Amino acid sequence: MDWYPIKLTSHVRHYKFGERLIPERLGKSGVPGGIIAETWEISDYRDTAGVVTNGAFEGKSIHDLVVEYPDELVGVGWSGPHFPLLEKFLDASHMLPVHLHADDETAQRMYSEPNGKSEAWHILWAAAGASVLAGIKPGPSRDNLYHAFKEQQYDAVMYRYPIRAGDTVYVPGGVLHSFGPDTLIFEIQQTSDLAQTVMPFDLFGSRHSPDTWERNINATLDELRTEYRPRPNPGLAIERGQNTYTIGCAGPHFALERWTLKEMHHEAAHPRRCTTLSNVGSPVRIDYAGGTEMLDRAQSCILPAAIGEVRIFPSGEARLIAGYVPDLKHDIITPLREAGYSDDRIKALGEVVV
């Protein structure tokens, strides 16, 4: 079978925190009117699973391909209940709820889910003064945290950091966080949608009852992880010819890179892993053994593990976001050490043990 760049339908969510940044600033076409808070570009999560829109697999869901062709799509030797990455564009025109996602252990123990949700945000655009809340300051007891959340005094117990375009923030499962307003991001995460919030209202702006709000705060505190403190990171860049490859984050579940291409990019064969590409710049042409595929601005695709070598040709200066499940030593640690980066800077990318 000839494998090719696979494009999928996107799933739209209309949460209260969004506006129209995704179509108007990012330039994504084909979205409905009204609030577009998120477009799930690559998803195999339950009823949000994308459907292939091109090539021989057109009309099949990504989940169908995962089940039928795990080695060819995801990577030789891979097994799992779903495609391992979920990726989205997210409009935080308004502040997101302060919330967390279960880590793997909590997801399995408390929810009978195969995995939790670690995630990372790559900042595509942020207005002056935009910031993130992420991680718990040292010192507060459970009672201190409970009362801070009831009083909505999040800055009293959480870290706030300024952000700018190009930053990436790695957030493991169990870490409390929020960001916005006036921020547009690309998010990469594990395939999960488990969440707990400490806010008095839900994602659509409806107020919780007092009992529900209290239960939510206590459930969040039960799942809270306090030792990891995320920080915005500009990433570590490697120059190859006229192209720049910036590793924004890395951990056991995913890595994110930002590619700035001014000349042809050669992507070697990766039989043990696939790569996702999301275009946030000018259109690119993807040449592979079986043909050619165009990837326009605000479009995404999967380069299957079995696709072999690929060449990507920019029109002008291209900006792509690449995601994959890394071999941390081979894909992250070794090339960054060879580029002269210290182990401390490599570790700051996320959860990287060097």
Buried (B, 14 or more C-beta within 10 A) or exposed (E): EEBBBBBBBBBBBEBBBBBBBBBEBBEBEEBEEEBBBBBBBBBBBEEBBBBBBEBEBEEEBBBBBBEEBBBBBBBEEBEBEBBBBBBBBBBBBBBBBBBBBBBBEBBBEBEEBBBBBBBBBBBBBBEEEBBBBBBBEEEBEEEEBBBBBBEEEBEBBBBEBEBEEBBBBBBBBBBBBBBBBBBBBBBBBBBBBBBBBBBBEBBEEEEBEEEEBBEBBBBBBEBBBBEBBBEBBEBBBBEEEEBBBBBBBBBBBBBBBBBBBEEBBEBEEBBBBBBBBBBBBBBBBBBBEBEEBBBEBBBBBBBBBBBBEBEBBBEEEBBBBBBBBBBBEEBBBEBBBEEEBEEEEBBBBBBBEE
